[in-house]
Amino acid sequence: MKKSIKVVAAIIENDQREILCALRSPRMSMGNLWEFPGGKVEVGEDLFFALEREIQEELSCTIQPLEIFDEHSHEYESFIIHLVAIKAKLLNGFPIASEHSKLVWLKRENLLSLNWAPADIPAVEKLLGE
């Protein structure tokens, strides 16, 4: 039986209506693929709290989760990821890449120019349809 992992991902939009995209480091699993920043939900942890914690740890800034935007499961070769994409707004600070190789802000229409991690693609496609 494959391991199942619950993950939260932040869809952070700035005042120019650009969305924050993060490039996974080559050291990470699925390195050099793009994702919405976030991370694993601890057992018993609230989804919004998990997202706030992960963004603070990974990007050294504070966000306010607003609403669940997309939720689905994706089966990889060795595990299953249950991804909960949550719209959020930046409250304090500016995102700094500490675990990721690069961060970029992109307009919706340019999101498909990136090579996304498969689990993030449904949220990308949903954003394009907004």
Backbone as CSV, one residue per row, in Angstrom:
resi,resn,N_x,N_y,N_z,CA_x,CA_y,CA_z,C_x,C_y,C_z
1,MET,0.836,-1.186,0.000,0.000,0.000,0.000,0.880,1.249,0.000
2,LYS,0.535,2.189,-0.845,1.307,3.417,-0.948,1.005,4.349,0.216
3,LYS,2.033,5.097,0.617,1.884,6.097,1.665,1.037,7.250,1.121
4,SER,0.127,7.758,1.944,-0.713,8.884,1.567,-0.289,10.103,2.384
5,ILE,-0.074,11.229,1.703,0.409,12.444,2.351,-0.585,13.577,2.104
6,LYS,-0.969,14.273,3.159,-1.838,15.450,3.015,-0.954,16.689,2.982
7,VAL,-1.162,17.501,1.950,-0.337,18.687,1.727,-1.233,19.900,1.484
8,VAL,-0.827,21.057,2.019,-1.507,22.316,1.734,-0.599,23.148,0.834
9,ALA,-1.223,23.898,-0.071,-0.477,24.753,-0.988,-1.146,26.121,-1.035
10,ALA,-0.330,27.174,-1.009,-0.858,28.537,-0.998,-0.930,29.116,-2.401
11,ILE,-2.095,29.632,-2.733,-2.245,30.402,-3.961,-2.299,31.855,-3.503
12,ILE,-1.133,32.509,-3.604,-0.987,33.879,-3.124,-0.979,34.813,-4.336
13,GLU,-1.906,35.766,-4.318,-2.015,36.708,-5.427,-1.638,38.102,-4.931
14,ASN,-0.808,38.812,-5.713,-0.417,40.165,-5.313,-1.381,41.208,-5.893
15,ASP,-1.086,42.472,-5.650,-1.967,43.562,-6.100,-2.028,43.685,-7.624
16,GLN,-1.020,43.149,-8.311,-1.000,43.179,-9.781,-1.687,41.944,-10.377
17,ARG,-2.357,41.181,-9.521,-3.064,39.956,-9.925,-2.108,38.892,-10.464
18,GLU,-0.898,38.887,-9.900,0.075,37.844,-10.232,0.077,36.823,-9.101
19,ILE,0.383,35.578,-9.466,0.344,34.475,-8.510,1.759,33.980,-8.241
20,LEU,2.046,33.707,-6.959,3.373,33.255,-6.565,3.584,31.784,-6.941
21,CYS,4.666,31.516,-7.671,5.030,30.166,-8.099,6.426,29.857,-7.565
22,ALA,6.641,28.628,-7.128,7.907,28.238,-6.508,8.528,27.054,-7.255
23,LEU,9.820,27.173,-7.559,10.554,26.109,-8.240,11.196,25.198,-7.200
24,ARG,10.839,23.915,-7.248,11.401,22.952,-6.303,12.895,22.810,-6.541
25,SER,13.636,22.784,-5.464,15.084,22.634,-5.531,15.441,21.274,-6.125
26,PRO,16.581,21.185,-6.828,17.016,19.882,-7.357,17.223,18.847,-6.249
27,ARG,17.448,19.305,-5.012,17.653,18.399,-3.867,16.349,17.765,-3.406
28,MET,15.207,18.381,-3.739,13.899,17.900,-3.293,13.404,16.786,-4.214
29,SER,12.463,15.975,-3.707,11.815,15.032,-4.613,11.081,15.871,-5.659
30,MET,10.991,15.377,-6.864,10.396,16.119,-7.980,11.079,17.475,-8.158
31,GLY,12.396,17.458,-8.036,13.185,18.673,-8.182,13.015,19.299,-9.557
32,ASN,13.171,20.612,-9.600,13.084,21.406,-10.827,11.683,21.450,-11.432
33,LEU,10.668,21.108,-10.643,9.282,21.283,-11.084,8.696,22.435,-10.268
34,TRP,7.728,23.114,-10.851,7.094,24.247,-10.188,5.908,23.790,-9.355
35,GLU,5.631,24.545,-8.305,4.514,24.238,-7.409,4.022,25.518,-6.756
36,PHE,2.866,25.407,-6.124,2.419,26.459,-5.225,3.059,26.128,-3.878
37,PRO,3.667,27.109,-3.199,4.387,26.799,-1.967,3.468,26.293,-0.861
38,GLY,4.011,25.476,-0.002,3.255,24.910,1.113,4.002,23.724,1.678
39,GLY,3.255,22.770,2.204,3.920,21.600,2.776,2.955,20.661,3.461
40,LYS,3.543,19.696,4.137,2.768,18.632,4.772,1.964,19.145,5.959
41,VAL,0.775,18.559,6.103,-0.096,18.838,7.243,0.233,17.811,8.326
42,GLU,0.523,18.301,9.529,0.802,17.405,10.647,-0.502,16.748,11.113
43,VAL,-0.410,15.597,11.744,-1.582,14.877,12.230,-2.379,15.767,13.186
44,GLY,-3.670,15.908,12.910,-4.558,16.699,13.756,-4.457,18.206,13.556
45,GLU,-3.633,18.646,12.611,-3.422,20.076,12.403,-4.508,20.673,11.504
46,ASP,-4.979,21.862,11.838,-5.929,22.599,11.028,-5.255,22.989,9.704
47,LEU,-5.991,22.873,8.595,-5.416,23.152,7.272,-4.892,24.585,7.156
48,PHE,-5.666,25.556,7.619,-5.243,26.953,7.512,-4.012,27.217,8.379
49,PHE,-3.993,26.637,9.583,-2.832,26.803,10.460,-1.601,26.164,9.824
50,ALA,-1.778,24.971,9.235,-0.659,24.285,8.580,-0.082,25.137,7.460
51,LEU,-0.957,25.773,6.689,-0.495,26.618,5.589,0.270,27.833,6.114
52,GLU,-0.268,28.486,7.133,0.432,29.637,7.723,1.814,29.222,8.219
53,ARG,1.899,28.090,8.903,3.160,27.594,9.450,4.157,27.289,8.331
54,GLU,3.707,26.563,7.320,4.597,26.178,6.226,5.131,27.398,5.469
55,ILE,4.281,28.376,5.204,4.726,29.577,4.476,5.708,30.376,5.323
56,GLN,5.457,30.469,6.613,6.401,31.161,7.501,7.760,30.446,7.480
57,GLU,7.748,29.103,7.562,8.992,28.329,7.569,9.728,28.414,6.238
58,GLU,8.994,28.266,5.127,9.609,28.185,3.799,9.930,29.528,3.171
59,LEU,9.077,30.529,3.413,9.204,31.797,2.687,9.450,33.005,3.587
60,SER,9.502,32.785,4.900,9.780,33.855,5.869,8.834,35.048,5.741
61,CYS,7.555,34.775,5.525,6.549,35.835,5.476,5.258,35.313,6.099
62,THR,4.326,36.220,6.322,3.070,35.870,6.965,1.930,36.021,5.966
63,ILE,1.066,35.018,5.938,-0.100,35.054,5.052,-1.374,34.911,5.864
64,GLN,-2.481,35.220,5.212,-3.805,34.949,5.785,-4.529,34.022,4.820
65,PRO,-4.765,32.766,5.209,-5.553,31.869,4.366,-6.979,32.395,4.240
66,LEU,-7.529,32.338,3.031,-8.862,32.887,2.788,-9.914,31.813,2.555
67,GLU,-9.645,30.891,1.612,-10.638,29.860,1.291,-9.964,28.696,0.581
68,ILE,-10.543,27.519,0.748,-10.068,26.352,-0.001,-10.492,26.546,-1.451
69,PHE,-9.528,26.446,-2.355,-9.759,26.698,-3.771,-9.902,25.404,-4.568
70,ASP,-9.078,24.423,-4.248,-9.091,23.158,-4.978,-8.588,22.062,-4.047
71,GLU,-9.148,20.866,-4.218,-8.757,19.735,-3.374,-8.872,18.471,-4.203
72,HIS,-7.790,17.725,-4.264,-7.816,16.475,-5.033,-6.632,15.595,-4.624
73,SER,-6.640,14.363,-5.098,-5.540,13.435,-4.844,-4.838,13.120,-6.153
74,HIS,-3.524,12.902,-6.054,-2.729,12.530,-7.220,-1.820,11.373,-6.817
75,GLU,-1.827,10.339,-7.639,-1.021,9.154,-7.336,0.295,9.208,-8.098
76,TYR,1.388,9.264,-7.338,2.732,9.179,-7.903,3.181,7.726,-7.832
77,GLU,4.358,7.443,-8.323,4.854,6.061,-8.363,4.951,5.438,-6.967
78,SER,5.430,6.225,-5.981,5.658,5.644,-4.664,4.768,6.181,-3.539
79,PHE,3.920,7.164,-3.832,3.035,7.702,-2.794,1.839,8.396,-3.438
80,ILE,0.846,8.690,-2.597,-0.341,9.425,-3.022,-0.364,10.744,-2.258
81,ILE,-0.555,11.828,-2.985,-0.623,13.139,-2.347,-2.068,13.633,-2.399
82,HIS,-2.552,14.077,-1.253,-3.864,14.720,-1.189,-3.564,16.204,-1.036
83,LEU,-3.748,16.967,-2.109,-3.362,18.377,-2.144,-4.567,19.284,-1.941
84,VAL,-4.456,20.165,-0.967,-5.491,21.156,-0.698,-4.890,22.528,-1.022
85,ALA,-5.339,23.119,-2.131,-4.860,24.446,-2.536,-5.768,25.491,-1.907
86,ILE,-5.158,26.441,-1.213,-5.899,27.442,-0.452,-5.498,28.838,-0.924
87,LYS,-6.478,29.637,-1.277,-6.182,31.031,-1.630,-5.792,31.763,-0.356
88,ALA,-4.792,32.635,-0.496,-4.280,33.353,0.669,-3.785,34.722,0.236
89,LYS,-3.704,35.623,1.215,-3.122,36.929,0.899,-1.914,37.160,1.795
90,LEU,-0.959,37.880,1.235,0.267,38.216,1.944,-0.044,39.293,2.971
91,LEU,0.344,39.060,4.231,0.084,40.042,5.291,1.337,40.842,5.622
92,ASN,2.432,40.137,5.908,3.671,40.789,6.332,4.869,40.138,5.664
93,GLY,5.830,40.973,5.290,7.056,40.478,4.697,6.903,40.260,3.204
94,PHE,7.973,39.776,2.614,7.997,39.468,1.190,8.597,38.083,1.039
95,PRO,7.986,37.197,0.246,8.478,35.821,0.139,9.953,35.741,-0.266
96,ILE,10.699,34.942,0.492,12.113,34.703,0.227,12.307,33.200,0.042
97,ALA,12.943,32.810,-1.060,13.169,31.384,-1.336,14.299,30.865,-0.446
98,SER,13.970,29.994,0.499,15.009,29.364,1.317,15.126,27.880,0.964
99,GLU,13.995,27.227,0.723,14.008,25.813,0.338,13.880,25.645,-1.172
100,HIS,13.266,26.611,-1.825,13.054,26.544,-3.275,14.222,27.191,-4.013
101,SER,14.404,26.810,-5.279,15.463,27.396,-6.102,15.117,28.806,-6.550
102,LYS,13.816,29.050,-6.753,13.406,30.324,-7.323,11.930,30.567,-7.026
103,LEU,11.559,31.840,-6.914,10.169,32.250,-6.789,9.885,33.250,-7.902
104,VAL,8.718,33.133,-8.528,8.301,34.109,-9.537,6.829,34.445,-9.342
105,TRP,6.470,35.655,-9.730,5.074,36.094,-9.750,4.633,36.092,-11.197
106,LEU,3.569,35.365,-11.515,3.093,35.272,-12.892,1.602,35.582,-12.996
107,LYS,1.230,36.197,-14.104,-0.187,36.387,-14.433,-0.772,35.007,-14.748
108,ARG,-2.064,34.849,-14.534,-2.735,33.569,-14.802,-2.426,33.028,-16.195
109,GLU,-2.510,33.908,-17.193,-2.348,33.448,-18.570,-0.938,32.923,-18.864
110,ASN,0.021,33.181,-17.961,1.391,32.701,-18.162,1.744,31.475,-17.318
111,LEU,0.804,31.009,-16.511,1.101,29.885,-15.612,1.537,28.633,-16.372
112,LEU,0.939,28.382,-17.524,1.279,27.155,-18.266,2.652,27.215,-18.926
113,SER,3.346,28.350,-18.809,4.706,28.443,-19.345,5.699,27.699,-18.453
114,LEU,5.260,27.302,-17.256,6.125,26.588,-16.308,5.871,25.083,-16.371
115,ASN,6.874,24.313,-15.964,6.768,22.854,-15.895,6.321,22.484,-14.475
116,TRP,5.011,22.289,-14.293,4.409,22.085,-12.973,4.530,20.648,-12.482
117,ALA,4.618,20.488,-11.170,4.494,19.169,-10.548,3.077,18.673,-10.862
118,PRO,2.922,17.405,-11.218,1.608,16.896,-11.624,0.479,17.171,-10.636
119,ALA,0.750,17.108,-9.341,-0.309,17.329,-8.347,-0.835,18.763,-8.357
120,ASP,-0.041,19.717,-8.842,-0.448,21.122,-8.852,-1.236,21.513,-10.100
121,ILE,-1.183,20.692,-11.128,-1.798,21.041,-12.418,-3.312,21.292,-12.326
122,PRO,-4.095,20.493,-11.586,-5.534,20.803,-11.503,-5.819,22.208,-10.956
123,ALA,-5.053,22.665,-9.970,-5.261,24.015,-9.430,-4.859,25.067,-10.464
124,VAL,-3.781,24.809,-11.216,-3.360,25.730,-12.274,-4.477,25.864,-13.307
125,GLU,-5.010,24.730,-13.740,-6.069,24.749,-14.746,-7.319,25.462,-14.228
126,LYS,-7.637,25.270,-12.959,-8.795,25.945,-12.374,-8.575,27.450,-12.325
127,LEU,-7.349,27.886,-12.016,-7.021,29.317,-12.007,-7.188,29.918,-13.399
128,LEU,-6.803,29.172,-14.429,-6.919,29.665,-15.793,-8.386,29.859,-16.189
129,GLY,-9.264,29.080,-15.564,-10.690,29.157,-15.872,-11.433,30.248,-15.118
130,GLU,-10.773,30.890,-14.190,-11.432,31.942,-13.389,-11.693,33.186,-14.211
